[in-house]
């Protein structure tokens, strides 16, 4: 499961321009601390639907969650897509799904933090 979650994170982190445009100044939208808070929220949620509803709220509110991501996709909808896949892969078990979704946001936090700091360089894996 961890390997799959990491692939999801790599996919979301691959649009570095999206993330670089989200940080800085008073117009800051989705940043690493916003993502980190979602990892904590997933740990504290009672069920998957609660977490899903919160992301839907964030999309409706805007603040970057409703922005274009990788062409015509909406960032928040992409996050929901991965959350739904994690939920399915967790056999629709709320506790297991929320634990895995928390990992997903935790890993995404690391990825976004690296991009924000400019430390996310493309490299070749052996």
RABEL-V865454 format. One record per residue. N is the residue number from 1. RES is the residue in one letter. SS is DSSP state (A for helix, B for strand, O for the rest). Layout:
n->(N N)
res->(RES RES)
ss->(SS SS)
//
This chain:
n->(1 2 3 4 5 6 7 8 9 10 11 12 13 14 15 16 17 18 19 20 21 22 23 24 25 26 27 28 29 30 31 32 33 34 35 36 37 38 39 40 41 42 43 44 45 46 47 48 49 50 51 52 53 54 55 56 57 58 59 60 61 62 63 64 65 66 67 68 69 70 71 72 73 74 75 76 77 78 79 80 81 82 83 84 85 86 87 88 89 90 91 92 93 94 95 96 97 98 99 100 101 102 103 104 105 106 107 108 109 110 111 112 113 114 115 116 117 118 119 120 121 122 123 124 125 126)
res->(X X X X X X X X X X X X X X X X X X X X X X X X X X X X X X X X X X X X X X X X X X X X X X X X X X X X X X X X X X X X X X X X X X X X X X X X X X X X X X X X X X X X X X X X X X X X X X X X X X X X X X X X X X X X X X X X X X X X X X X X X X X X X X)
ss->(O A A A A A A A A A A A A O O A A A A A A A O O O O O O O O O A A A A A A A A A A A A A O O O A A A A A A A A A A A A A A O O O O O O B B O O O B B A A A A A A A A A A A A A A A O O O O A A A A A A A A A A A A A A A A A A A A A A A O O O O O O O O O O)
//
